[in-house]
Amino acid sequence: MEKEIVFCQSHIDFYMDDSGLSYSHPIFSISGNMKSGKPLQVLVRNFFPYFYIEAANGKEYRKEDIKESIQRLDVKATVLEVEAVMKQTIMGYTEGKKTFYKVTLNTPHASAALRAFLEGGVVIKGEKVRFRVYESGFPFVLRFMCDLGIVGMSYLKVNSYEVLDSENLTLSTSYESLETLPLTGVYAILPPLKILSIDIECVSAGNSFPSSKSDPIIQIGNTLMLFGNEKHESQAIFCLKETTGIPGASVHWYDTEKGLLESWKKYFMEVDPDIIVGYNIKGFDLPYILDRGEILGINDFSILGRSKKKAKTRDTTMSSNMFGSITTTEVEIDGRLIIDMMVVIRRDYKLRSYSLNSVSIHFLKEQKEDVPPSSIGELQSKDKDSRRRIASYCLRDTVLPLRLFSTLSVLINYTELSRVTGVPIDYFFTRGTAIKMFALIYRVAAKEDFVVPEVDPFESNRTFEGGFVIEPKRGFYNKPVSVMDFTSLYPSIMISNNLCYTTLLTKEQYRVLGGIRTPTDNYFCSAERKKGLLPRILVDLLESRKKIKEELKKEKDPALKACLNGRQLAVKLCANSLYGFTGASKGKLPCFEISQSVTGFGREMINFTKNLIEENFSKKNGYTHDSVVIYGDTDSVMIDFNEEDLGRVFEMSKRISEFVTSKFVRPVSLEFEKVYYPYLLINKKRYAGLLYSNPDSPSKIDTRGIETVRRDNCGLVKEAVETVLEMILYQRNVEKAKRFVKDVVRDLYLGKIDLSLLVISKSLTKAGDKYGSRQAHVELAEKLRKRDESTAPVLGDRVPYVIVKKGKGIAAYEKSEDPVYVLENNLPIDTEYYIEQQLSKPLKRIFDPIMDNVHELFKGDHTRVMQSTSLKGPINTFLKPADVCIGCRAEGRIICSNCTKDFHVHLQRMQREVEDKKERLNGCWVECQRCQGSIHNQVLCVNRDCPIFYMRTKVKKELIPLSEKLGKLRSFSW
């Protein structure tokens, strides 16, 4: 008898095995780590797939006859067993269980075909019988996990087993020997997992984007880290051709790419990482490595996992409202979790750009060098020291994804999500939201003998109103405005009104049984008659979150605190996602009666709350002022008490929240959240305010729907809007804000605004001909494709562009241009476009409630300026001007006879101007050298997400005419 083994599982899959039995059968492969971090694999036998059926005619049949009729079908499967069981369907109110048949097979791969046959009808004793099929499409891995009580990233105990491989610890057991351990104490904390971040560098012919079919890998960078220790353990880089060493890293170099790849694979297998991290590693690095290994004919190169299975890549198409249709590549390496930080950040955060540099600036406050492909090729072909520079650059690109991984608590947060929803952690990187909610529902339904019907995705024309919005009383409020939110509104509505699949009544049932009639004329039974499954799940989730937050306050261990915080966030996400799950027509289990009823109740509650507050907290009831709800949106109301005393506002807000809460059925609760003072209400879903969470001091400026967070405006808009809000709300100086806007407008006309602030970025979500109208970023993408197809943007990319001047009457989409191309070719910017189409609209929205004539910000003396004809602008194009006097600007010589008396004044001024430019350029160089990690190497970076890149180019161009003028002045002949 072997000693029991406890381990944290991180990866569950299955394969079909032909040995040992007379038919093919599934073996589950569970990978994980013991508390020490030692990896192991457990192979689990004897668990078979099954689904449920019931006769559509309501009759019962002998299970032997059903088994015989199924076995006769032309399906490659063995029916192991058919048994009669007592169940009830989850869809619709029923008063008791009835007979269903549980069909157990030898393989899950035949379920879809069998479903089609059974729904079409099979012959039983000469009678054609149609069956309703339940749960045949439920993923087999999830069936295994749910039935055994296993959740993602949980600890398991193997009570009895056979050791198949003691060196690479591999066990074999039956599913009955597995025991799930509670996620508390030491079993809440993950083991010290090995995390390897990788990045590759390639060179291509003609400086185009590398192709794995023809272009070699010249370097593979690796940084290893143990989870729980943010400092990396080691770094190793594998290089093509001799490369100078790097302190703190192991540098290995080879004469051939094949030698490089063979040695890297050996290193990879010796390191034996549990998690592989990188930036765009699924879309580029890993598929490229696998392709090159195959092309070079390296034996078993693709066996990179913890079994003999080959690594696989497959293209998948993801559709979403945010990104449209995007084709991505999934990579599977047995027993190893792959986390692509670009995929994680694109899905979880709304950013202006998703390049590694832009993301690093946003989260880490660090810049990243971006060496162009042409320079990579030159450095590779030069010498060992130049190849060392590539290696430093490559290793840097392995460190940043690891830092993002740690800073954003990716592993902890997704671990807790997988534990709460019960699905494997890799589902969060490869699948949508619906399957997680479906698994959560199924896990509870199965325990209570509910069966879940098969529902095919469908396009629905059914529409229902969204959340109720109280028409905003727009304006600038220079007195405190209170904000109150319904806590977990939609889950609370589902709980208090017993809205569920299992409680849904027909109109006829409602007439007989009574119950709840919703604002959308749907019917549900009362909780007294039958407590719904979804409300019970939601109650458990909300109570669980409350307990977790209480534990969090008491917990001292940092590791446990991180786990608990991740778990309470995961529970909150799940509770809020159940409502959306019921309203998804393409989902696993849509029920519009639930989703439209929820929003219907929500609209009634917001309206009722408004009336309740305004009627009860008014002058007629003894208050000094009438309370007015100036805005309400879905689950919140904003109240103007016409009161200047912040302490008094906080006191009244608490009183109102308690009063309103008392008028609703539990668990509905209106909570006082914050106060805005002052507050700028622009329109529906557009506002800004200085937020107070206590009466003593403000916390921050809070905005919604304003261009500080929009990604399709240029950076100048964000900067201008943020500064204006700071001046209006925090400094309370409207006149200063007006002057600032006028200065920005004047600087635009004078060409003093950096190019980096004028770049606009939009996603390429579909092919050009699929857009309803011509778009600037789409036109530019096509233009770039014609220039160089290999480096042109593809679907899913954000396309950066600026609008250049091309004359009157030309549409904006025809004037979009690549920012780097603009710099290189000195193209002029369309100033009018940036003022009229970018700046004026958001700024007018802000100033409209504050000033009478908002147009004066954009028209007036400050716009009557001559656009500079010198190189002061970062991106303007110029004709070479004739010499003019630097004093009075008279044409002729560098200084005219009338101004020679002040020659030394002008000379000193010109010298200072040139020195200032040189100092600024030196500052750019120093920053770029710091970023690239060397003060000796030439700066090659062309990172278009970096403002220093544009500034550096601008100052270099400005220095040329200034230096020429200074030279002429110094050599001036009297």
Steps between C-alpha positions, in 0.01 A plus 500: 500500500657827384482806722224742400611793284367856514550739210359816342358420156539758225415313180234233426449330166419154369601268219358175361684177583457163325685282753361294785135485394308362203407853393671836479463695826596843641798562727512832683839667528532735798817708526602697805753561773554384855541761775876485447451598137590154365291430187302182449242347271206283608324276246141427606297201376141374513309827452271488196287759318123501524192705418126488569198441280122494540239382253329792329165313518522474881507117500744282689702220332712212617860610536618181326290590194636854493858371524441255218344765273790742557762233446350422158566856382786576264712668766853406606426455866424228752200551724626383837180549693147644491334556836172658605545795739267749665579859390330826404583747227649833600295684238156601632309435822428135581351351815704184525746260343426261220675220312800582284753259354871538565700377198867417574744464209861399456591827323383862513567546128175329398262718705417751225420227244288307750308814590405551134380138467304506825328831428415377150357177640618142556304179465408319822305178452365623168404844634685813390572698813644852515698595806588829661873510574660664803865587570647314203709805409632565851883488474630168626778662706242714681277196555794325666581802717140570602417141588816465711466844662823626344540870424778672309840532673385298802691253714429128458594201712576169325425230756615194302696478178762321295831673418560482125811720491687591817748736332240718326244429770203342318222318686207288388178478700123462479275803539361360827843553661501874440400731786447875471645709784341822632643829371600627842827552687799346323271362230407854392862591422656390173827306501824667376423454130777551245414778255706538183469812286629468142561728202658437161682717249509427126649657191333505161603564146418849382421623854139381470311335786659158569347185352557169679510328160828668402641729769719363781474554872815679612431517873269352765493687830383337824435634849402258777306600813350308790146600590502689828842650430482798267876504441590272211705192577711488186534617141626312198524598136576281200666683208589432140873579456747608767357751745672695778395406853242689708540537879235300688400290197625176345586570136517195271595541135496260205617497141168368368133568572446127540761485775339800668152340499624159616683655796206724585267200509739318734508807727119531487445138600757526781341817638163320469280812538148475639393823331626661178459877480576755231355779289324375186664160548188322374476717194869501413781356715379147580351421155818638339724280719292192421500577127877546488559174690286312249655668194852424623403135557584483871376166635218524758557875529129569557487269805533782751247384761499255786390209286578369153225713348618751242436870549208614283402832347159586360339816371179614668269792426374704792207738458430785739342844496827656601733343245271364229615173343861418580689190394735385773731204541464258789803299609470184710800350683401207718522571873609861460282810533564765232411858593536756224505838674389679183181289488435557871548877486301546179204323655516648850603862441398783266821667386591732214761252374591140579865503397734372771650847535165674539378240750827524697468879520141471622551235768872509582581865416791378289599551137624223275749519216356399162769409249377489137540172304754661267725584796465148644637359174792744497588428863483124441739513203751739660693345794465328837459830686212614278336159547535556874283808454226289340529257790455778759199626306355149478546429872334831582196378307483194726520701822218746422228232450604343831474833676158560347401146605597576863381862515152411372475190727403297195559155647328570831196668346446237233564221750220631719270544199560138403434389858174694526363398159642147521665492156867438410707817511595474133131548408541867593764542231336288230121516544219750548297591809198277430666165570615618846150609600356181352741289707409694815128435441552137404707428810211601727226359274656153489502474880127568507409258221429765237595423142593772252353490148705541186439843347643585160632855456260719305465853371222678687299799382355539846595825666428645840574828668825535687554671834284802578664841469358808671536798267802699626460858622815614324717768651790590724419438868718701734340331799535139619313233302439166674533171311317187614522154347287189528737229619517212249172624349436231237594206727283655776204529261538136397512393866215718630269407210603133477592528130633171368467236230349268762232749612385622157123456460276491199202736508272203568718384792498854643117509493492179706800546730534877529849641550690801366402694190793706374485846335559326164199266544699189582406267784698327775393300801559638849797393713257353752380251239841423349829680558675553166837349418654829375389700806657236726824510302501880527427495875791261550730720290406825678522344847828336404643835390391661825677228702812520284520878551469449877783244488702740290485767771635256760760319289867595554674259261570695173464188282163410652384863481579506128305176448201625699491832317514322164221269614263777610551674165430171321181444699382853418567445128307172499199647680480787251547270199204269561247759383689552172522123451121470496467770233754369247315357199817323385568375851472156654168556677321824401181603675373842394213479750760531777726765345222734386322463834817601684540822302125565530516482879814715495324779308209494746734512800701799377182696425345402834819605681501841332142569601559370853797731558344812350168455684642420844815715520347836417404834654146381569647231728712743698825505303668830412503419127328269253712198404516452123616187316696661216599173330450125528650219295418127534603450863591845633345838581666839542337748739534876534409608854574868422722479808856634528601327825677172408446353846128566475489340153671184629256483793191542278632248246533229764148572623357478147679172421355338814151636429491385136647157583219444753243532219637207296503122546835364616773469382438823300702775664567863403844598627644847533825481305657845451454872450607709200594860581503677262320295235475544124204316344540513124249244375387141541801289601727808476608675818796597716537594863744543785433189706468499880475168682506689831426864587860582589685493168446409132630172359531564126334640191254236378376496139269295283449515125740791466794496262754431776422132455398480132752322278400646164619856571853633471711543811462878487128462572568284806766738627287811440185352653686374810665840552172687453319274748783544749467880473118504516438233763808497720634854465149640441644751257284513188681806358833320520347204316378732223846657461657155485271390213576816305874439547467145367308625195763768433782243535326277247494784248866577574601135454629467857315180590700176503407242239461234771199694634333510158504125430154339481458124540208282389444125477488324167203274578404385150608511138481843332205413277297386803481851648188700422705811422862576425711532813832678551676207669367252242622713210842532662521124560443445128759767417754331729420161346590636157826641637599178678249220546717313751494782756148632435235484778281189514154440644497568873787750491457860608614727217673826609468795264509878472299726268716697257419811302400435138291800401134593532214264424699179556338253741681413824529132407713601200732702723597230751869417510748290695666717773850371421447568129389854589818558699725359231337703222424826684130491418287786640225429753138605437459747786135574426413131523656465845322809629159434346483119510711412802532784754188711464233233549610359839603841633174662390311228688692588816470879471145513366337484849753751636527788250261678262710520183713185481604583143732776624740226610565407138449831316657834580829685524687191617422331165614798289862392487740435217582135484872462560720454196793378707564154631328563834223250432577134548352392170450796267652516158683817398633680202847639549444871580713788383729660758321746725632718778477325835417833656235672288446219243583725203605298195858505384763402754511305827509835681422834344690825545233638734533202738879467506512724805337209691718234333630349826150483647375308197811278495459407866130433449571274203776318691264439793232368264742258335638390838148443629423279200825308545428451868153371418641266235762375747221437749319290240819305426564437870146369545531280190837366616356423843211318335730293276732425792820640352671839478741384231273360230334705231129567561302305241154500658202597282228433757191684375326460835775699669479882520880521535539358148296782348660763721849383407424520128333838538789661689756363252309666216459825691875518565591504130364849406590644840861384467514640146377840624749499786779414256402790274481735795843399625653548155312823437710748309479856622 
